[in-house]
Each structure stands twice: as structure tokens, then as C-alpha cells.
Amino acid sequence: MSIVLKRAYEPASPEDGHRVLVDRIWPRGLSKDEMKIDEWLKEFAPSDQLRKAFHKDELSWGQFRNAYLAELKNHRDELRGLERIAKEGRLTLVFSAHDEEHNNAVVLKDYLNSLG
């Protein structure tokens, strides 16, 4: 499977393959033309409650990760489509968080890899 992560503020490139925005909120200051997004799957982003708790430091990374994985399990069948895309070519999960190691795209990538 080929899944890569990319910040929304990095320029899109042909090597990105299928680009999916995985945030619930559209990245500030970026137009749809700039983003070159194939899909916006905000329904698979962390719930508002979970996202806000993590950003307020009410949850550790481990707590956020476990809670988000539990939310993703409710969408297992729907996420199979992303798994297929990653098996057939490159899937780029686009996110806007500043922290490139601790964000929902990292968790989603790990989850998709576990499906395959």
C-alpha cells in the first residue's frame, strides 16, 4: 500500500496521486484550486469534541489516538475505498496541523495500513 501524508500548505504535485483532505475544517487561507483535493472526507475526521479536547491539551497523544481509532472503527466499511485506492496507486492524506507527527492523518494512515 502506498499512503503518504502531506500538509495542506505544501504545494500539490502529480506524485501525490489521489489527494484526500482528512480535516473536519477547511485549511485557512487556501482556495480549492490551490489545494487540488480529489475528496474531502470530513466525516472521517475526529469528532469536534475529540479534536477540541486534543487541541486544548485535555488529552494526551495516546488518549487522542485511542479515542480516534475507536471512532474510525465505526467507519471501517466506508474506509475500505481509501484502502483500495492505496493498493492501486498512491493515496495522499492531506492535513493542516502544524505537528506532523501527532495529528489525525497519522492515526488514519496507521488504521488504513492495518486494514490491508
Backbone atoms as SQL, in Angstrom:
CREATE TABLE atoms (id INTEGER PRIMARY KEY, chain TEXT, resi INTEGER, resn TEXT, atom TEXT, x REAL, y REAL, z REAL);
INSERT INTO atoms VALUES
  (1, 'A', 1, 'MET', 'N', 0.838, -1.176, 0.000),
  (2, 'A', 1, 'MET', 'CA', 0.000, 0.000, 0.000),
  (3, 'A', 1, 'MET', 'C', 0.878, 1.233, 0.000),
  (4, 'A', 2, 'SER', 'N', 0.416, 2.235, -0.704),
  (5, 'A', 2, 'SER', 'CA', 1.168, 3.482, -0.770),
  (6, 'A', 2, 'SER', 'C', 0.330, 4.629, -0.213),
  (7, 'A', 3, 'ILE', 'N', 0.613, 4.977, 1.047),
  (8, 'A', 3, 'ILE', 'CA', -0.079, 6.086, 1.703),
  (9, 'A', 3, 'ILE', 'C', 0.976, 7.058, 2.198),
  (10, 'A', 4, 'VAL', 'N', 0.833, 8.318, 1.804),
  (11, 'A', 4, 'VAL', 'CA', 1.745, 9.352, 2.282),
  (12, 'A', 4, 'VAL', 'C', 0.933, 10.460, 2.940),
  (13, 'A', 5, 'LEU', 'N', 1.604, 11.221, 3.772),
  (14, 'A', 5, 'LEU', 'CA', 0.992, 12.348, 4.458),
  (15, 'A', 5, 'LEU', 'C', 1.597, 13.631, 3.939),
  (16, 'A', 6, 'LYS', 'N', 0.763, 14.663, 3.850),
  (17, 'A', 6, 'LYS', 'CA', 1.261, 15.940, 3.350),
  (18, 'A', 6, 'LYS', 'C', 0.462, 17.064, 3.986),
  (19, 'A', 7, 'ARG', 'N', 1.163, 18.087, 4.425),
  (20, 'A', 7, 'ARG', 'CA', 0.486, 19.264, 4.976),
  (21, 'A', 7, 'ARG', 'C', -0.248, 19.996, 3.862),
  (22, 'A', 8, 'ALA', 'N', -1.380, 20.552, 4.199),
  (23, 'A', 8, 'ALA', 'CA', -2.207, 21.277, 3.232),
  (24, 'A', 8, 'ALA', 'C', -1.459, 22.475, 2.651),
  (25, 'A', 9, 'TYR', 'N', -0.507, 23.012, 3.392),
  (26, 'A', 9, 'TYR', 'CA', 0.194, 24.226, 2.956),
  (27, 'A', 9, 'TYR', 'C', 1.399, 23.926, 2.065),
  (28, 'A', 10, 'GLU', 'N', 1.674, 22.649, 1.829),
  (29, 'A', 10, 'GLU', 'CA', 2.703, 22.250, 0.870),
  (30, 'A', 10, 'GLU', 'C', 2.052, 22.169, -0.505),
  (31, 'A', 11, 'PRO', 'N', 2.772, 22.550, -1.557),
  (32, 'A', 11, 'PRO', 'CA', 2.157, 22.508, -2.891),
  (33, 'A', 11, 'PRO', 'C', 1.826, 21.072, -3.329),
  (34, 'A', 12, 'ALA', 'N', 0.726, 20.941, -4.036),
  (35, 'A', 12, 'ALA', 'CA', 0.345, 19.644, -4.605),
  (36, 'A', 12, 'ALA', 'C', 1.309, 19.304, -5.726),
  (37, 'A', 13, 'SER', 'N', 1.498, 18.005, -5.948),
  (38, 'A', 13, 'SER', 'CA', 2.346, 17.568, -7.059),
  (39, 'A', 13, 'SER', 'C', 1.705, 16.347, -7.706),
  (40, 'A', 14, 'PRO', 'N', 2.055, 16.080, -8.968),
  (41, 'A', 14, 'PRO', 'CA', 1.488, 14.908, -9.652),
  (42, 'A', 14, 'PRO', 'C', 1.809, 13.597, -8.934),
  (43, 'A', 15, 'GLU', 'N', 2.922, 13.555, -8.213),
  (44, 'A', 15, 'GLU', 'CA', 3.308, 12.343, -7.489),
  (45, 'A', 15, 'GLU', 'C', 2.384, 12.033, -6.305),
  (46, 'A', 16, 'ASP', 'N', 1.559, 13.001, -5.919),
  (47, 'A', 16, 'ASP', 'CA', 0.663, 12.799, -4.779),
  (48, 'A', 16, 'ASP', 'C', -0.400, 11.739, -5.052),
  (49, 'A', 17, 'GLY', 'N', -0.728, 11.526, -6.301),
  (50, 'A', 17, 'GLY', 'CA', -1.797, 10.584, -6.611),
  (51, 'A', 17, 'GLY', 'C', -3.138, 11.141, -6.174),
  (52, 'A', 18, 'HIS', 'N', -3.934, 10.317, -5.520),
  (53, 'A', 18, 'HIS', 'CA', -5.281, 10.694, -5.062),
  (54, 'A', 18, 'HIS', 'C', -5.143, 11.469, -3.748),
  (55, 'A', 19, 'ARG', 'N', -5.523, 12.743, -3.764),
  (56, 'A', 19, 'ARG', 'CA', -5.375, 13.621, -2.597),
  (57, 'A', 19, 'ARG', 'C', -6.693, 13.727, -1.833),
  (58, 'A', 20, 'VAL', 'N', -6.627, 13.420, -0.535),
  (59, 'A', 20, 'VAL', 'CA', -7.812, 13.433, 0.310),
  (60, 'A', 20, 'VAL', 'C', -7.567, 14.326, 1.520),
  (61, 'A', 21, 'LEU', 'N', -8.381, 15.354, 1.667),
  (62, 'A', 21, 'LEU', 'CA', -8.318, 16.197, 2.861),
  (63, 'A', 21, 'LEU', 'C', -9.027, 15.460, 3.987),
  (64, 'A', 22, 'VAL', 'N', -8.336, 15.276, 5.107),
  (65, 'A', 22, 'VAL', 'CA', -8.875, 14.471, 6.202),
  (66, 'A', 22, 'VAL', 'C', -9.167, 15.303, 7.452),
  (67, 'A', 23, 'ASP', 'N', -9.297, 16.612, 7.293),
  (68, 'A', 23, 'ASP', 'CA', -9.648, 17.501, 8.400),
  (69, 'A', 23, 'ASP', 'C', -11.130, 17.837, 8.347),
  (70, 'A', 24, 'ARG', 'N', -11.712, 18.106, 9.493),
  (71, 'A', 24, 'ARG', 'CA', -13.127, 18.480, 9.560),
  (72, 'A', 24, 'ARG', 'C', -13.340, 19.918, 9.093),
  (73, 'A', 25, 'ILE', 'N', -12.306, 20.751, 9.247),
  (74, 'A', 25, 'ILE', 'CA', -12.390, 22.167, 8.889),
  (75, 'A', 25, 'ILE', 'C', -11.440, 22.441, 7.723),
  (76, 'A', 26, 'TRP', 'N', -11.902, 23.230, 6.745),
  (77, 'A', 26, 'TRP', 'CA', -11.065, 23.589, 5.592),
  (78, 'A', 26, 'TRP', 'C', -9.881, 24.436, 6.071),
  (79, 'A', 27, 'PRO', 'N', -8.669, 24.163, 5.575),
  (80, 'A', 27, 'PRO', 'CA', -7.478, 24.921, 5.994),
  (81, 'A', 27, 'PRO', 'C', -7.596, 26.413, 5.671),
  (82, 'A', 28, 'ARG', 'N', -7.261, 27.224, 6.637),
  (83, 'A', 28, 'ARG', 'CA', -7.362, 28.682, 6.476),
  (84, 'A', 28, 'ARG', 'C', -6.450, 29.197, 5.380),
  (85, 'A', 29, 'GLY', 'N', -6.993, 30.128, 4.617),
  (86, 'A', 29, 'GLY', 'CA', -6.199, 30.842, 3.635),
  (87, 'A', 29, 'GLY', 'C', -5.930, 30.093, 2.343),
  (88, 'A', 30, 'LEU', 'N', -6.501, 28.914, 2.172),
  (89, 'A', 30, 'LEU', 'CA', -6.256, 28.126, 0.961),
  (90, 'A', 30, 'LEU', 'C', -7.548, 27.978, 0.155),
  (91, 'A', 31, 'SER', 'N', -7.430, 28.178, -1.136),
  (92, 'A', 31, 'SER', 'CA', -8.588, 28.005, -2.007),
  (93, 'A', 31, 'SER', 'C', -8.674, 26.555, -2.475),
  (94, 'A', 32, 'LYS', 'N', -9.825, 26.196, -3.003),
  (95, 'A', 32, 'LYS', 'CA', -9.998, 24.845, -3.533),
  (96, 'A', 32, 'LYS', 'C', -9.064, 24.596, -4.713),
  (97, 'A', 33, 'ASP', 'N', -8.818, 25.619, -5.521),
  (98, 'A', 33, 'ASP', 'CA', -7.898, 25.469, -6.655),
  (99, 'A', 33, 'ASP', 'C', -6.474, 25.196, -6.174),
  (100, 'A', 34, 'GLU', 'N', -6.041, 25.894, -5.137),
  (101, 'A', 34, 'GLU', 'CA', -4.694, 25.693, -4.597),
  (102, 'A', 34, 'GLU', 'C', -4.522, 24.291, -4.018),
  (103, 'A', 35, 'MET', 'N', -5.557, 23.805, -3.373),
  (104, 'A', 35, 'MET', 'CA', -5.465, 22.526, -2.672),
  (105, 'A', 35, 'MET', 'C', -5.414, 21.327, -3.613),
  (106, 'A', 36, 'LYS', 'N', -6.103, 21.418, -4.733),
  (107, 'A', 36, 'LYS', 'CA', -6.153, 20.291, -5.680),
  (108, 'A', 36, 'LYS', 'C', -6.530, 18.984, -4.970),
  (109, 'A', 37, 'ILE', 'N', -7.648, 19.046, -4.266),
  (110, 'A', 37, 'ILE', 'CA', -8.129, 17.911, -3.487),
  (111, 'A', 37, 'ILE', 'C', -9.103, 17.087, -4.334),
  (112, 'A', 38, 'ASP', 'N', -8.926, 15.774, -4.312),
  (113, 'A', 38, 'ASP', 'CA', -9.853, 14.881, -5.011),
  (114, 'A', 38, 'ASP', 'C', -11.092, 14.588, -4.166),
  (115, 'A', 39, 'GLU', 'N', -10.896, 14.527, -2.850),
  (116, 'A', 39, 'GLU', 'CA', -12.003, 14.255, -1.932),
  (117, 'A', 39, 'GLU', 'C', -11.761, 14.991, -0.620),
  (118, 'A', 40, 'TRP', 'N', -12.854, 15.399, 0.009),
  (119, 'A', 40, 'TRP', 'CA', -12.782, 15.948, 1.353),
  (120, 'A', 40, 'TRP', 'C', -13.639, 15.048, 2.222),
  (121, 'A', 41, 'LEU', 'N', -12.994, 14.269, 3.063),
  (122, 'A', 41, 'LEU', 'CA', -13.709, 13.293, 3.883),
  (123, 'A', 41, 'LEU', 'C', -13.802, 13.759, 5.329),
  (124, 'A', 42, 'LYS', 'N', -14.486, 14.867, 5.528),
  (125, 'A', 42, 'LYS', 'CA', -14.578, 15.428, 6.873),
  (126, 'A', 42, 'LYS', 'C', -15.353, 14.524, 7.826),
  (127, 'A', 43, 'GLU', 'N', -16.204, 13.644, 7.295),
  (128, 'A', 43, 'GLU', 'CA', -16.951, 12.741, 8.171),
  (129, 'A', 43, 'GLU', 'C', -16.063, 11.685, 8.825),
  (130, 'A', 44, 'PHE', 'N', -14.855, 11.489, 8.309),
  (131, 'A', 44, 'PHE', 'CA', -13.916, 10.543, 8.905),
  (132, 'A', 44, 'PHE', 'C', -12.854, 11.237, 9.748),
  (133, 'A', 45, 'ALA', 'N', -12.948, 12.548, 9.875),
  (134, 'A', 45, 'ALA', 'CA', -12.047, 13.302, 10.741),
  (135, 'A', 45, 'ALA', 'C', -12.496, 13.087, 12.190),
  (136, 'A', 46, 'PRO', 'N', -11.637, 13.392, 13.147),
  (137, 'A', 46, 'PRO', 'CA', -12.058, 13.258, 14.550),
  (138, 'A', 46, 'PRO', 'C', -13.295, 14.118, 14.824),
  (139, 'A', 47, 'SER', 'N', -14.131, 13.650, 15.715),
  (140, 'A', 47, 'SER', 'CA', -15.317, 14.421, 16.097),
  (141, 'A', 47, 'SER', 'C', -14.878, 15.779, 16.633),
  (142, 'A', 48, 'ASP', 'N', -15.786, 16.741, 16.582),
  (143, 'A', 48, 'ASP', 'CA', -15.463, 18.078, 17.097),
  (144, 'A', 48, 'ASP', 'C', -15.034, 18.010, 18.559),
  (145, 'A', 49, 'GLN', 'N', -15.724, 17.226, 19.344),
  (146, 'A', 49, 'GLN', 'CA', -15.408, 17.099, 20.768),
  (147, 'A', 49, 'GLN', 'C', -13.987, 16.560, 20.965),
  (148, 'A', 50, 'LEU', 'N', -13.633, 15.537, 20.223),
  (149, 'A', 50, 'LEU', 'CA', -12.305, 14.940, 20.344),
  (150, 'A', 50, 'LEU', 'C', -11.223, 15.904, 19.859),
  (151, 'A', 51, 'ARG', 'N', -11.468, 16.525, 18.731),
  (152, 'A', 51, 'ARG', 'CA', -10.498, 17.474, 18.167),
  (153, 'A', 51, 'ARG', 'C', -10.235, 18.624, 19.123),
  (154, 'A', 52, 'LYS', 'N', -11.302, 19.198, 19.676),
  (155, 'A', 52, 'LYS', 'CA', -11.150, 20.333, 20.586),
  (156, 'A', 52, 'LYS', 'C', -10.435, 19.934, 21.873),
  (157, 'A', 53, 'ALA', 'N', -10.756, 18.767, 22.411),
  (158, 'A', 53, 'ALA', 'CA', -10.099, 18.303, 23.641),
  (159, 'A', 53, 'ALA', 'C', -8.598, 18.111, 23.422),
  (160, 'A', 54, 'PHE', 'N', -8.235, 17.589, 22.270),
  (161, 'A', 54, 'PHE', 'CA', -6.811, 17.380, 21.979),
  (162, 'A', 54, 'PHE', 'C', -6.083, 18.715, 21.820),
  (163, 'A', 55, 'HIS', 'N', -6.691, 19.651, 21.129),
  (164, 'A', 55, 'HIS', 'CA', -6.059, 20.954, 20.912),
  (165, 'A', 55, 'HIS', 'C', -5.958, 21.773, 22.193),
  (166, 'A', 56, 'LYS', 'N', -6.823, 21.504, 23.155),
  (167, 'A', 56, 'LYS', 'CA', -6.768, 22.208, 24.443),
  (168, 'A', 56, 'LYS', 'C', -5.863, 21.480, 25.436),
  (169, 'A', 57, 'ASP', 'N', -5.174, 20.437, 24.967),
  (170, 'A', 57, 'ASP', 'CA', -4.293, 19.622, 25.824),
  (171, 'A', 57, 'ASP', 'C', -5.046, 18.924, 26.958),
  (172, 'A', 58, 'GLU', 'N', -6.318, 18.653, 26.742),
  (173, 'A', 58, 'GLU', 'CA', -7.097, 17.898, 27.719),
  (174, 'A', 58, 'GLU', 'C', -6.860, 16.398, 27.554),
  (175, 'A', 59, 'LEU', 'N', -6.304, 16.008, 26.401),
  (176, 'A', 59, 'LEU', 'CA', -5.991, 14.607, 26.106),
  (177, 'A', 59, 'LEU', 'C', -4.532, 14.487, 25.715),
  (178, 'A', 60, 'SER', 'N', -3.900, 13.432, 26.154),
  (179, 'A', 60, 'SER', 'CA', -2.535, 13.142, 25.693),
  (180, 'A', 60, 'SER', 'C', -2.614, 12.606, 24.270),
  (181, 'A', 61, 'TRP', 'N', -1.469, 12.494, 23.618),
  (182, 'A', 61, 'TRP', 'CA', -1.427, 11.918, 22.278),
  (183, 'A', 61, 'TRP', 'C', -1.998, 10.500, 22.295),
  (184, 'A', 62, 'GLY', 'N', -1.615, 9.702, 23.271),
  (185, 'A', 62, 'GLY', 'CA', -2.100, 8.327, 23.364),
  (186, 'A', 62, 'GLY', 'C', -3.608, 8.254, 23.551),
  (187, 'A', 63, 'GLN', 'N', -4.149, 9.135, 24.390),
  (188, 'A', 63, 'GLN', 'CA', -5.598, 9.161, 24.606),
  (189, 'A', 63, 'GLN', 'C', -6.331, 9.581, 23.335),
  (190, 'A', 64, 'PHE', 'N', -5.793, 10.609, 22.675),
  (191, 'A', 64, 'PHE', 'CA', -6.400, 11.052, 21.415),
  (192, 'A', 64, 'PHE', 'C', -6.379, 9.924, 20.391),
  (193, 'A', 65, 'ARG', 'N', -5.221, 9.302, 20.250),
  (194, 'A', 65, 'ARG', 'CA', -5.047, 8.226, 19.270),
  (195, 'A', 65, 'ARG', 'C', -6.058, 7.103, 19.508),
  (196, 'A', 66, 'ASN', 'N', -6.177, 6.659, 20.754),
  (197, 'A', 66, 'ASN', 'CA', -7.101, 5.568, 21.079),
  (198, 'A', 66, 'ASN', 'C', -8.555, 5.956, 20.839),
  (199, 'A', 67, 'ALA', 'N', -8.912, 7.177, 21.205),
  (200, 'A', 67, 'ALA', 'CA', -10.288, 7.639, 21.003),
  (201, 'A', 67, 'ALA', 'C', -10.608, 7.775, 19.519),
  (202, 'A', 68, 'TYR', 'N', -9.645, 8.278, 18.750),
  (203, 'A', 68, 'TYR', 'CA', -9.880, 8.436, 17.306),
  (204, 'A', 68, 'TYR', 'C', -9.953, 7.067, 16.622),
  (205, 'A', 69, 'LEU', 'N', -9.112, 6.140, 17.028),
  (206, 'A', 69, 'LEU', 'CA', -9.186, 4.783, 16.466),
  (207, 'A', 69, 'LEU', 'C', -10.566, 4.169, 16.732),
  (208, 'A', 70, 'ALA', 'N', -11.114, 4.416, 17.909),
  (209, 'A', 70, 'ALA', 'CA', -12.452, 3.911, 18.232),
  (210, 'A', 70, 'ALA', 'C', -13.492, 4.535, 17.302),
  (211, 'A', 71, 'GLU', 'N', -13.351, 5.829, 16.998),
  (212, 'A', 71, 'GLU', 'CA', -14.273, 6.476, 16.059),
  (213, 'A', 71, 'GLU', 'C', -14.122, 5.884, 14.659),
  (214, 'A', 72, 'LEU', 'N', -12.888, 5.631, 14.243),
  (215, 'A', 72, 'LEU', 'CA', -12.651, 5.098, 12.893),
  (216, 'A', 72, 'LEU', 'C', -13.260, 3.714, 12.712),
  (217, 'A', 73, 'LYS', 'N', -13.280, 2.926, 13.770),
  (218, 'A', 73, 'LYS', 'CA', -13.848, 1.580, 13.670),
  (219, 'A', 73, 'LYS', 'C', -15.320, 1.620, 13.277),
  (220, 'A', 74, 'ASN', 'N', -15.998, 2.723, 13.573),
  (221, 'A', 74, 'ASN', 'CA', -17.396, 2.877, 13.168),
  (222, 'A', 74, 'ASN', 'C', -17.534, 3.127, 11.671),
  (223, 'A', 75, 'HIS', 'N', -16.428, 3.419, 11.002),
  (224, 'A', 75, 'HIS', 'CA', -16.435, 3.712, 9.559),
  (225, 'A', 75, 'HIS', 'C', -15.610, 2.698, 8.762),
  (226, 'A', 76, 'ARG', 'N', -15.371, 1.563, 9.356),
  (227, 'A', 76, 'ARG', 'CA', -14.488, 0.560, 8.745),
  (228, 'A', 76, 'ARG', 'C', -14.879, 0.246, 7.297),
  (229, 'A', 77, 'ASP', 'N', -16.136, -0.027, 7.050),
  (230, 'A', 77, 'ASP', 'CA', -16.571, -0.403, 5.700),
  (231, 'A', 77, 'ASP', 'C', -16.382, 0.745, 4.706),
  (232, 'A', 78, 'GLU', 'N', -16.711, 1.974, 5.142),
  (233, 'A', 78, 'GLU', 'CA', -16.564, 3.128, 4.255),
  (234, 'A', 78, 'GLU', 'C', -15.103, 3.420, 3.933),
  (235, 'A', 79, 'LEU', 'N', -14.224, 3.122, 4.878),
  (236, 'A', 79, 'LEU', 'CA', -12.797, 3.399, 4.677),
  (237, 'A', 79, 'LEU', 'C', -12.120, 2.385, 3.755),
  (238, 'A', 80, 'ARG', 'N', -12.791, 1.310, 3.453),
  (239, 'A', 80, 'ARG', 'CA', -12.228, 0.314, 2.520),
  (240, 'A', 80, 'ARG', 'C', -11.950, 0.936, 1.150),
  (241, 'A', 81, 'GLY', 'N', -12.721, 1.944, 0.763),
  (242, 'A', 81, 'GLY', 'CA', -12.482, 2.635, -0.503),
  (243, 'A', 81, 'GLY', 'C', -11.115, 3.294, -0.538),
  (244, 'A', 82, 'LEU', 'N', -10.709, 3.911, 0.557),
  (245, 'A', 82, 'LEU', 'CA', -9.373, 4.516, 0.625),
  (246, 'A', 82, 'LEU', 'C', -8.291, 3.437, 0.592),
  (247, 'A', 83, 'GLU', 'N', -8.574, 2.336, 1.248),
  (248, 'A', 83, 'GLU', 'CA', -7.626, 1.214, 1.230),
  (249, 'A', 83, 'GLU', 'C', -7.404, 0.729, -0.206),
  (250, 'A', 84, 'ARG', 'N', -8.474, 0.612, -0.983),
  (251, 'A', 84, 'ARG', 'CA', -8.352, 0.177, -2.384),
  (252, 'A', 84, 'ARG', 'C', -7.530, 1.166, -3.201),
  (253, 'A', 85, 'ILE', 'N', -7.782, 2.457, -3.002),
  (254, 'A', 85, 'ILE', 'CA', -7.020, 3.480, -3.721),
  (255, 'A', 85, 'ILE', 'C', -5.532, 3.341, -3.407),
  (256, 'A', 86, 'ALA', 'N', -5.207, 3.123, -2.145),
  (257, 'A', 86, 'ALA', 'CA', -3.805, 2.993, -1.730),
  (258, 'A', 86, 'ALA', 'C', -3.156, 1.733, -2.295),
  (259, 'A', 87, 'LYS', 'N', -3.941, 0.698, -2.515),
  (260, 'A', 87, 'LYS', 'CA', -3.397, -0.534, -3.082),
  (261, 'A', 87, 'LYS', 'C', -3.165, -0.401, -4.584),
  (262, 'A', 88, 'GLU', 'N', -3.977, 0.432, -5.247),
  (263, 'A', 88, 'GLU', 'CA', -3.879, 0.582, -6.701),
  (264, 'A', 88, 'GLU', 'C', -2.905, 1.673, -7.123),
  (265, 'A', 89, 'GLY', 'N', -2.598, 2.588, -6.244),
  (266, 'A', 89, 'GLY', 'CA', -1.715, 3.715, -6.573),
  (267, 'A', 89, 'GLY', 'C', -1.317, 4.429, -5.297),
  (268, 'A', 90, 'ARG', 'N', -1.076, 5.701, -5.411),
  (269, 'A', 90, 'ARG', 'CA', -0.680, 6.474, -4.234),
  (270, 'A', 90, 'ARG', 'C', -1.862, 7.251, -3.678),
  (271, 'A', 91, 'LEU', 'N', -2.010, 7.179, -2.369),
  (272, 'A', 91, 'LEU', 'CA', -3.018, 7.924, -1.630),
  (273, 'A', 91, 'LEU', 'C', -2.291, 8.929, -0.752),
  (274, 'A', 92, 'THR', 'N', -2.634, 10.203, -0.891),
  (275, 'A', 92, 'THR', 'CA', -2.042, 11.239, -0.055),
  (276, 'A', 92, 'THR', 'C', -3.109, 11.786, 0.871),
  (277, 'A', 93, 'LEU', 'N', -2.866, 11.634, 2.174),
  (278, 'A', 93, 'LEU', 'CA', -3.758, 12.175, 3.187),
  (279, 'A', 93, 'LEU', 'C', -3.270, 13.580, 3.519),
  (280, 'A', 94, 'VAL', 'N', -4.115, 14.565, 3.253),
  (281, 'A', 94, 'VAL', 'CA', -3.754, 15.968, 3.423),
  (282, 'A', 94, 'VAL', 'C', -4.346, 16.484, 4.734),
  (283, 'A', 95, 'PHE', 'N', -3.514, 17.153, 5.525),
  (284, 'A', 95, 'PHE', 'CA', -3.921, 17.668, 6.831),
  (285, 'A', 95, 'PHE', 'C', -3.353, 19.064, 7.035),
  (286, 'A', 96, 'SER', 'N', -3.909, 19.811, 7.975),
  (287, 'A', 96, 'SER', 'CA', -3.431, 21.177, 8.186),
  (288, 'A', 96, 'SER', 'C', -2.679, 21.377, 9.500),
  (289, 'A', 97, 'ALA', 'N', -2.627, 20.387, 10.348),
  (290, 'A', 97, 'ALA', 'CA', -1.963, 20.523, 11.652),
  (291, 'A', 97, 'ALA', 'C', -0.488, 20.902, 11.488),
  (292, 'A', 98, 'HIS', 'N', 0.009, 21.693, 12.446),
  (293, 'A', 98, 'HIS', 'CA', 1.421, 22.073, 12.431),
  (294, 'A', 98, 'HIS', 'C', 2.315, 20.903, 12.850),
  (295, 'A', 99, 'ASP', 'N', 1.834, 20.105, 13.778),
  (296, 'A', 99, 'ASP', 'CA', 2.600, 18.964, 14.278),
  (297, 'A', 99, 'ASP', 'C', 2.444, 17.804, 13.304),
  (298, 'A', 100, 'GLU', 'N', 3.514, 17.489, 12.621),
  (299, 'A', 100, 'GLU', 'CA', 3.452, 16.461, 11.577),
  (300, 'A', 100, 'GLU', 'C', 3.510, 15.040, 12.118),
  (301, 'A', 101, 'GLU', 'N', 3.800, 14.884, 13.402),
  (302, 'A', 101, 'GLU', 'CA', 3.895, 13.549, 13.994),
  (303, 'A', 101, 'GLU', 'C', 2.700, 13.190, 14.861),
  (304, 'A', 102, 'HIS', 'N', 1.958, 14.196, 15.306),
  (305, 'A', 102, 'HIS', 'CA', 0.841, 13.969, 16.222),
  (306, 'A', 102, 'HIS', 'C', -0.413, 14.649, 15.682),
  (307, 'A', 103, 'ASN', 'N', -1.062, 13.985, 14.742),
  (308, 'A', 103, 'ASN', 'CA', -2.287, 14.528, 14.153),
  (309, 'A', 103, 'ASN', 'C', -3.160, 13.382, 13.659),
  (310, 'A', 104, 'ASN', 'N', -4.382, 13.704, 13.284),
  (311, 'A', 104, 'ASN', 'CA', -5.326, 12.666, 12.875),
  (312, 'A', 104, 'ASN', 'C', -4.902, 11.920, 11.613),
  (313, 'A', 105, 'ALA', 'N', -4.174, 12.564, 10.704),
  (314, 'A', 105, 'ALA', 'CA', -3.740, 11.891, 9.471),
  (315, 'A', 105, 'ALA', 'C', -2.787, 10.742, 9.791),
  (316, 'A', 106, 'VAL', 'N', -1.941, 10.923, 10.796),
  (317, 'A', 106, 'VAL', 'CA', -1.012, 9.861, 11.217),
  (318, 'A', 106, 'VAL', 'C', -1.806, 8.648, 11.691),
  (319, 'A', 107, 'VAL', 'N', -2.816, 8.896, 12.503),
  (320, 'A', 107, 'VAL', 'CA', -3.652, 7.808, 13.034),
  (321, 'A', 107, 'VAL', 'C', -4.423, 7.131, 11.909),
  (322, 'A', 108, 'LEU', 'N', -4.988, 7.928, 11.016),
  (323, 'A', 108, 'LEU', 'CA', -5.756, 7.368, 9.898),
  (324, 'A', 108, 'LEU', 'C', -4.871, 6.523, 8.993),
  (325, 'A', 109, 'LYS', 'N', -3.661, 6.977, 8.726),
  (326, 'A', 109, 'LYS', 'CA', -2.726, 6.192, 7.907),
  (327, 'A', 109, 'LYS', 'C', -2.453, 4.844, 8.564),
  (328, 'A', 110, 'ASP', 'N', -2.157, 4.848, 9.861),
  (329, 'A', 110, 'ASP', 'CA', -1.908, 3.589, 10.576),
  (330, 'A', 110, 'ASP', 'C', -3.134, 2.671, 10.522),
  (331, 'A', 111, 'TYR', 'N', -4.304, 3.257, 10.673),
  (332, 'A', 111, 'TYR', 'CA', -5.534, 2.470, 10.622),
  (333, 'A', 111, 'TYR', 'C', -5.739, 1.837, 9.249),
  (334, 'A', 112, 'LEU', 'N', -5.544, 2.620, 8.207),
  (335, 'A', 112, 'LEU', 'CA', -5.705, 2.086, 6.839),
  (336, 'A', 112, 'LEU', 'C', -4.689, 0.982, 6.561),
  (337, 'A', 113, 'ASN', 'N', -3.464, 1.158, 7.041),
  (338, 'A', 113, 'ASN', 'CA', -2.456, 0.111, 6.862),
  (339, 'A', 113, 'ASN', 'C', -2.836, -1.167, 7.598),
  (340, 'A', 114, 'SER', 'N', -3.532, -1.035, 8.708),
  (341, 'A', 114, 'SER', 'CA', -3.937, -2.217, 9.467),
  (342, 'A', 114, 'SER', 'C', -5.071, -2.983, 8.766),
  (343, 'A', 115, 'LEU', 'N', -5.821, -2.303, 7.902),
  (344, 'A', 115, 'LEU', 'CA', -6.892, -2.969, 7.166),
  (345, 'A', 115, 'LEU', 'C', -6.348, -3.909, 6.110),
  (346, 'A', 116, 'GLY', 'N', -5.219, -3.500, 5.514),
  (347, 'A', 116, 'GLY', 'CA', -4.639, -4.264, 4.413),
  (348, 'A', 116, 'GLY', 'C', -3.892, -5.418, 4.911);
